[in-house]
Amino acid sequence: MMEKQKKKRSLSAYSILILIILFVAILSWIFNGAQFAPVVPKGAEEAVTEVAGARLPDITMSFYNGFVDAIDIAIFVMVIGGFLAVVNKTGALEAGIHRLVKNMKGREMALIAVLMILFSIGGSTYGMAEETVALYPLIITAMVAAGFDTMVAVATVLLGAGAGVLGSTVNPFATGVAMDALNGAGVECNKGTVILLGAILWAVALGTAMYFVLRYASKVHKDKGSTILSLQEREVMDKEFKTTKTEDELVYTGRHKFILVIFAITFIVMIISLIPWPDFGITAFEGWSAFLTDTALGEWYFPEISVLFFLMSIVIGWIGRLSEKELVNAFIDGAKDILSVVLVIVVARAASVLMAQTHIDALILDRSATALAGLPVYLFVPFAYIVYIALSFFIPSTSGLATLSIPVMGGLASRLGYSPEVMILIFCAAEGVVNYVTPTSGVVMGAIQISKMELGTWYKWVKKPLIFTVIFSIIVLTVAMMIF
């Protein structure tokens, strides 16, 4: 009875995000008219120099504007839902997971470790984050079949990719945009130093994440009673992600294998298409690879990969011998099932849209830079890290935050005689760790929606790896600032 009462009192993801939007609006009213130094790109004609209090239309229209701002990822997520439903309709996904679990019997921990390393590579190299939403249903089903719970699956993906983003090396949306912004502000930046520091942070964050995930996974695998999930969450997990089919019904056929090969190739093409090859001087994909979308691999983003998954849904449906009606219905049902995730992403984006519209973000940045000036290095780094944690909460866009803040914060570091390269990694480390928990991130809220867990359950589990990651990151960054 107490469990049911507790369930009824918990807020949904939508309610939490709406409260955040109202909080942003209240902040804009409190600081309405507050002056701040303009932060604009070179060549801009006009700079806003004061906070504008949010009007009622600004608040109400923020939801629509959030949809407009997030339209690319919203379409991608719905297409991914349809794609996975088509693959599942062929029976290949369930049979393949069953075969994988049987083959990995006794080596389940190695599977988790390998997945976290792969996700972290994606995070560090091209900022893999929203793309992981597509993989949660697959990873959760596999982990539950292997004897783990949904928490293990979510932590494997979210902390794996998150540790990579935290330790960005050549991530074009983080270190790439930040270095360009710094150079645009007239401050020179050493790319090699950024990559080296990013690799160190990557190793520290990934090591910390793997320790906590593997320790928890081991306990759950040995004793199902060790799960942190509530009784209701376990019941939902069993209902949503546990198969009820018999061994005979899960026969892995040659057709299933072929479908899963195509399935894997689709994701490999997605990864290759998102890595900015021209930035590394690689031109092998220029020209010929643009035949499908008129954009070469390495320059794709959500519109192009949405088209890829849509077309591959048709190909896989044909290989799986689905009728036209079965294919269409499966795709529609899959898109419908993941619509709740799309709406969470949209409402989360509405908060950041309102933040930028009222210029609260620029005010926080200006006041923070003023407060940091003159601090000794052992205080400058931790407080700069805290500033970026606050900014990252309100501005979940990595490239947007880099463009807005790095000219100010990196320039401040340079004027004080500190390393602007380390400031870029302070931004990456703080923004990365916030993405473990922030409700304004479509990735976090999407993972919670798909896994059917409560947000509070995730917070309860992730607090330890979060705290240790913060401590280790600050130590590494402070030492780096002293050296460089």
NORURUR-V323464 format. One record per residue. SS is DSSP state (hx for helix, st for strand, lp for the rest). PHI is phi in degrees with one decimal (NA if undefined). Layout:
ss	phi
SS	PHI
SS	PHI
//
This chain:
ss	phi
lp	NA
hx	-62.0
hx	-62.9
hx	-67.5
hx	-64.3
hx	-61.9
hx	-63.1
hx	-67.8
hx	-80.9
lp	-72.9
lp	-83.5
lp	-77.9
hx	-59.0
hx	-65.3
hx	-64.6
hx	-61.7
hx	-68.8
hx	-65.1
hx	-62.7
hx	-65.5
hx	-60.9
hx	-65.1
hx	-62.4
hx	-61.1
hx	-62.0
hx	-63.0
hx	-58.4
hx	-65.8
hx	-72.6
hx	-62.3
lp	-102.5
lp	-56.8
lp	87.7
lp	-63.3
st	-86.4
lp	-151.3
lp	-68.4
lp	-66.1
lp	-122.7
lp	-136.3
lp	-65.2
lp	-60.6
lp	91.6
lp	-67.0
lp	-81.8
lp	-142.0
lp	-124.5
lp	-78.1
lp	-118.8
st	-151.1
lp	-73.3
lp	-108.0
lp	-61.0
lp	-66.5
lp	-86.8
hx	-56.9
hx	-62.2
hx	-62.0
hx	-70.4
hx	-65.8
hx	-80.4
hx	-62.4
hx	-68.9
hx	-65.8
hx	-63.7
hx	-65.4
hx	-65.0
hx	-61.4
hx	-67.7
lp	-106.3
hx	-60.5
hx	-60.8
hx	-72.1
hx	-63.3
hx	-64.9
hx	-58.5
hx	-63.8
hx	-66.7
hx	-64.0
hx	-61.6
hx	-59.9
hx	-66.2
hx	-59.2
hx	-64.9
hx	-66.8
hx	-66.1
hx	-60.5
hx	-66.4
hx	-64.0
lp	-72.8
lp	85.3
hx	-69.7
hx	-65.2
hx	-65.9
hx	-66.6
hx	-66.7
hx	-63.5
hx	-60.6
hx	-66.3
hx	-60.3
hx	-63.2
hx	-64.2
hx	-69.5
lp	-94.7
lp	-54.5
lp	87.7
lp	-125.7
hx	-63.7
hx	-65.3
hx	-64.1
hx	-61.7
hx	-62.0
hx	-60.7
hx	-63.7
hx	-62.6
hx	-64.9
hx	-64.1
hx	-63.9
hx	-63.6
hx	-68.0
hx	-61.6
hx	-61.8
hx	-66.4
hx	-73.9
hx	-92.0
hx	-138.9
lp	72.0
lp	-57.9
lp	-147.3
hx	-58.7
hx	-63.4
hx	-71.6
hx	-54.9
hx	-66.0
hx	-95.8
hx	-58.5
hx	-58.1
hx	-66.8
hx	-66.3
hx	-61.6
hx	-60.3
hx	-65.7
hx	-67.8
hx	-65.1
hx	-64.5
lp	-84.0
lp	100.5
lp	-100.9
lp	-122.3
hx	-65.5
hx	-62.8
hx	-60.3
hx	-64.2
hx	-62.5
hx	-66.0
hx	-59.4
hx	-78.2
hx	-66.8
hx	-77.9
hx	-63.3
hx	-66.1
hx	-63.3
hx	-63.6
hx	-67.4
hx	-64.3
hx	-58.2
lp	-103.9
lp	-62.2
lp	-107.6
lp	-116.4
lp	-61.4
hx	-65.6
hx	-86.7
hx	-119.2
hx	-65.1
hx	-63.1
hx	-64.5
hx	-63.4
hx	-66.0
hx	-64.0
hx	-64.6
hx	-67.4
hx	-63.5
hx	-65.0
lp	-87.6
lp	86.6
lp	-109.2
lp	-74.1
lp	-136.7
lp	-89.9
hx	-64.4
hx	-62.1
hx	-64.4
hx	-61.9
hx	-65.0
hx	-62.3
hx	-64.9
hx	-61.8
hx	-64.9
hx	-64.9
hx	-62.7
hx	-58.0
hx	-62.9
hx	-65.6
hx	-66.3
hx	-67.4
hx	-59.6
hx	-63.7
hx	-62.8
hx	-63.5
hx	-59.3
hx	-72.0
hx	-66.8
hx	-67.7
hx	-65.0
hx	-66.8
hx	-60.5
hx	-62.9
hx	-64.5
hx	-65.4
hx	-64.5
hx	-79.6
lp	-145.2
hx	-60.9
hx	-71.9
hx	-81.1
lp	-62.6
lp	-84.9
lp	-67.7
lp	-71.7
hx	-59.4
hx	-66.4
hx	-65.2
hx	-67.9
hx	-64.0
hx	-65.1
hx	-59.3
hx	-63.5
hx	-71.3
hx	-86.7
hx	-120.6
lp	-93.3
lp	-78.8
lp	-109.9
lp	-79.1
lp	-83.8
lp	-58.7
hx	-66.7
hx	-78.3
hx	-108.0
lp	-64.4
lp	-94.4
lp	-92.1
hx	-63.1
hx	-64.6
hx	-59.8
hx	-61.5
hx	-62.7
hx	-62.2
hx	-70.7
hx	-64.8
hx	-62.6
hx	-57.9
hx	-66.5
hx	-60.6
hx	-60.4
hx	-70.5
hx	-64.7
hx	-61.3
hx	-58.7
hx	-63.2
hx	-61.4
hx	-69.8
hx	-92.9
lp	-77.3
lp	-75.2
hx	-56.6
hx	-58.8
hx	-65.9
hx	-99.2
lp	77.9
lp	-95.7
lp	-115.4
lp	-62.7
lp	-96.7
lp	-66.1
lp	83.7
hx	-62.3
hx	-79.7
hx	-91.0
lp	-63.9
lp	-85.6
lp	-122.6
lp	69.5
lp	-133.9
lp	-71.0
lp	-57.6
lp	102.7
lp	-123.4
lp	-75.5
lp	-147.1
hx	-57.7
hx	-59.0
hx	-69.6
hx	-73.3
hx	-64.3
hx	-62.5
hx	-56.4
hx	-69.0
hx	-63.7
hx	-65.5
hx	-70.9
hx	-62.1
hx	-66.2
hx	-61.5
hx	-67.5
hx	-61.5
hx	-68.2
hx	-63.0
lp	-79.5
lp	59.7
lp	-81.4
lp	-71.4
hx	-58.2
hx	-67.6
hx	-62.2
hx	-63.0
hx	-64.4
hx	-63.8
hx	-63.2
hx	-63.2
hx	-63.9
hx	-62.1
hx	-65.4
hx	-64.3
hx	-66.5
hx	-64.0
lp	-100.4
hx	-61.2
hx	-62.1
hx	-66.7
hx	-59.4
hx	-65.7
hx	-63.6
hx	-60.7
hx	-64.3
hx	-66.8
hx	-62.0
hx	-68.1
hx	-60.1
hx	-63.9
hx	-70.7
hx	-63.3
hx	-65.9
hx	-60.2
hx	-70.1
hx	-66.6
hx	-90.6
lp	68.4
hx	-63.2
hx	-61.4
hx	-67.8
hx	-64.2
hx	-59.1
hx	-62.5
hx	-63.9
hx	-65.8
hx	-67.3
hx	-61.7
hx	-64.1
hx	-68.4
hx	-77.7
lp	-58.8
lp	91.1
lp	-75.1
lp	-67.3
hx	-58.5
hx	-72.2
hx	-104.9
hx	-59.6
hx	-65.1
hx	-60.1
hx	-72.4
hx	-63.5
hx	-62.3
hx	-64.7
hx	-59.1
hx	-70.7
hx	-62.4
hx	-64.9
hx	-64.0
hx	-67.0
hx	-63.3
hx	-91.3
lp	-123.4
lp	-71.2
lp	-78.2
hx	-61.3
hx	-66.4
hx	-63.6
hx	-66.3
hx	-63.0
hx	-63.8
hx	-72.7
hx	-99.4
hx	-61.7
hx	-57.4
hx	-80.6
hx	-71.3
hx	-66.6
hx	-64.1
hx	-62.2
hx	-58.8
hx	-63.8
hx	-65.7
lp	-84.0
lp	85.7
lp	-95.7
lp	-82.0
hx	-68.1
hx	-64.1
hx	-66.0
hx	-61.2
hx	-60.9
hx	-74.5
hx	-62.2
hx	-58.9
hx	-63.6
hx	-65.7
hx	-69.5
hx	-62.9
hx	-66.4
hx	-73.0
hx	-63.7
lp	-68.9
lp	-70.9
lp	-135.0
lp	-64.3
lp	-73.4
lp	-83.7
lp	-94.2
hx	-64.4
hx	-69.4
hx	-62.6
hx	-68.5
hx	-64.2
hx	-61.4
hx	-66.3
hx	-63.4
hx	-67.8
hx	-77.6
lp	66.5
lp	-90.6
lp	-87.0
hx	-59.8
hx	-63.0
hx	-66.2
hx	-62.6
hx	-62.4
hx	-62.3
hx	-79.1
hx	-80.7
hx	-61.2
hx	-69.2
hx	-59.6
hx	-64.9
hx	-62.0
hx	-66.1
hx	-64.5
hx	-61.7
hx	-61.4
hx	-63.4
hx	-65.0
hx	-63.2
hx	-62.0
hx	-60.8
hx	-69.5
hx	-65.9
hx	-61.0
hx	-62.1
hx	-65.4
hx	-70.1
hx	-79.5
lp	-91.2
//
